[in-house]
């Protein structure tokens, strides 16, 4: 089955700096890669996703890049703000018909004011 | 934002006392998932329904069962909760492949039910 590794597990940045979180996946058939943000005690919220036919996608301060050859995708947050502090999970969807997601282990991002 | 609803939000049960958690959705999605999430960990898929077809993950304990009486509702039954089953239980839904280009395969999570086992 799919295996997703996520790094780093914790990340602290100064407000205004950029943050980068990286994930690798094992199943070359995986074709959908969402990123979720989860604040303490709340549900995971989709913040951005990318499909395997696209190399990069951007939404305001958030961008995701995908390298299919290397089976690697990354989340980039620019001009970080304290409200960006949360746990971020990457995920990969395998080729199964029900579109199961395999999650990375999460990154605790802390933006220091 | 109330597209995937979970009840109750907080559930306290006693060791060994059966408990049922509820999930409903207004998205008419054909796939529903149940995840278990423990503190500081990623959500762990327990099982999912693709329409009426039930799919159990290989490592989901027999103690966990699920029912989906119709498209909108799905239940998680924990037959004999143990202390190790205390966690946040998340329900999620996603749409059919035909909606993929419109983002229909995105998983939408409910707010979760936090289960405490005494």
Interface residues (C-beta under 8 A of the other chain):
Chain A: X32 X34 X36 X41 X42 X43 X44 X45 X46 X49 X87 X89 X93 X97 X98 X99 X100 X101 X103 X104 X105 X106 X108
Chain B: X31 X33 X40 X41 X42 X43 X45 X48 X50 X55 X90 X94 X97 X103 X105 X106 X107 X108 X109 X110 X111 X112 X114
